[in-house]
Amino acid sequence: MKHLIVVAHPSETSFTMALTRSYAAELEKLGHRQRTYDLYRAGFDPILTAEELLPASVDHPAPAHVVKAQDDIRAADVVTVIYPLWWMSMPAMMKGYIDRVFARGFAYDSRNGVVHGLLSGKKAVLITISGAPLPLLMSNGRWNAVQVLQDTHVLRSSGFDLLEHLHFDEVGPDLSKTVAERHMAQLRACAQRHFSGS
Ligand SMILES: Cc1cc2nc3c(=O)[nH]c(=O)nc-3n(C[C@H](O)[C@H](O)[C@H](O)COP(=O)(O)O)c2cc1C
């Protein structure tokens, strides 16, 4: 299978980036092809322009890096999106990627306010990281908000078959080596669960 991993974290030494490298390595170990789109290191421009709100045409072509990012999604069987939860949402870099790349006519169409996903047939995996413990987020309604908006409104609405939303909680600067290793093992198990033998 062909995998596209899209990740947003400004620090290369973050736990988020370590998870990303480990997940990519596990996919390759399982015999899959992967391409990692590291939005910060690639210098992705997340700011959607007025021209992009017009239908793309010869006179108004979509920006080249947006077209390339869409081609990468077209070429992938599975898209894995990885980011830390900032204000219980995605970092602005990832939001800009979604705004620009998951454009109308590519990721969705909308008629009378009803959205139709155009990326059906593709699978997705969502991997998020938070500082707060998951039970707390579940008890105060924030986890439900994440699932409704990010799992369903962004990924499922675009047509993806979301295989799993894997979340790592209580991740911060004092993360112990033991817990970090346990998280890495969970991550590898996720890749194996969905992609070994396929
Ligand atoms: C701008 C910002 C906003 C954050 N907002 C939240 C939040 O709303 N909920 C939460 O649990 N953690 C929040 N955090 C904590 C991060 O999710 C957590 O520290 C991070 O995912 C740890 O992973 P890392 O080492 O890869 O950065 C926030 C961190 C930053 C920098």
The ligand as an SDF file (V2000), in Angstrom:
LIG
                    3D

 31 33  0  0  0  0  0  0  0  0999 V2000
   -0.1120   26.3770   21.7970 C   0  0  0  0  0  0  0  0  0  0  0  0
   -0.3730   25.1440   22.5900 C   0  0  0  0  0  0  0  0  0  0  0  0
   -1.6810   24.8360   22.9340 C   0  0  0  0  0  0  0  0  0  0  0  0
   -1.9510   23.6620   23.6400 C   0  0  0  0  0  0  0  0  0  0  0  0
   -3.2530   23.3450   23.9230 N   0  0  0  0  0  0  0  0  0  0  0  0
   -3.5330   22.1770   24.5660 C   0  0  0  0  0  0  0  0  0  0  0  0
   -4.8760   21.8230   24.8290 C   0  0  0  0  0  0  0  0  0  0  0  0
   -5.8130   22.5260   24.4860 O   0  0  0  0  0  0  0  0  0  0  0  0
   -5.1000   20.6260   25.4700 N   0  0  0  0  0  0  0  0  0  0  0  0
   -4.0810   19.8000   25.8550 C   0  0  0  0  0  0  0  0  0  0  0  0
   -4.3380   18.7380   26.4340 O   0  0  0  0  0  0  0  0  0  0  0  0
   -2.7950   20.1250   25.5970 N   0  0  0  0  0  0  0  0  0  0  0  0
   -2.4930   21.2890   24.9660 C   0  0  0  0  0  0  0  0  0  0  0  0
   -1.1950   21.6260   24.6950 N   0  0  0  0  0  0  0  0  0  0  0  0
   -0.1500   20.6770   25.0820 C   0  0  0  0  0  0  0  0  0  0  0  0
    0.2830   19.8300   23.9080 C   0  0  0  0  0  0  0  0  0  0  0  0
   -0.7860   19.0990   23.3310 O   0  0  0  0  0  0  0  0  0  0  0  0
    1.3550   18.8560   24.3610 C   0  0  0  0  0  0  0  0  0  0  0  0
    2.2770   19.5330   25.1440 O   0  0  0  0  0  0  0  0  0  0  0  0
    2.0890   18.2990   23.2010 C   0  0  0  0  0  0  0  0  0  0  0  0
    1.2500   17.5920   22.4370 O   0  0  0  0  0  0  0  0  0  0  0  0
    3.2600   17.4240   23.6300 C   0  0  0  0  0  0  0  0  0  0  0  0
    3.7990   16.8170   22.4680 O   0  0  0  0  0  0  0  0  0  0  0  0
    5.1610   17.3370   21.8260 P   0  0  0  0  0  0  0  0  0  0  0  0
    6.2480   16.9760   22.8120 O   0  0  0  0  0  0  0  0  0  0  0  0
    5.2840   16.5780   20.5420 O   0  0  0  0  0  0  0  0  0  0  0  0
    5.0220   18.8060   21.6540 O   0  0  0  0  0  0  0  0  0  0  0  0
   -0.8920   22.7990   24.0190 C   0  0  0  0  0  0  0  0  0  0  0  0
    0.4360   23.1420   23.6800 C   0  0  0  0  0  0  0  0  0  0  0  0
    0.6860   24.2910   22.9730 C   0  0  0  0  0  0  0  0  0  0  0  0
    2.1070   24.6140   22.6090 C   0  0  0  0  0  0  0  0  0  0  0  0
  1  2  1  0
  2  3  1  0
  2 30  2  0
  3  4  2  0
  4  5  1  0
  4 28  1  0
  5  6  2  0
  6  7  1  0
  6 13  1  0
  7  8  2  0
  7  9  1  0
  9 10  1  0
 10 11  2  0
 10 12  1  0
 12 13  2  0
 13 14  1  0
 14 15  1  0
 14 28  1  0
 15 16  1  0
 16 17  1  0
 16 18  1  0
 18 19  1  0
 18 20  1  0
 20 21  1  0
 20 22  1  0
 22 23  1  0
 23 24  1  0
 24 25  2  0
 24 26  1  0
 24 27  1  0
 28 29  2  0
 29 30  1  0
 30 31  1  0
M  END
$$$$
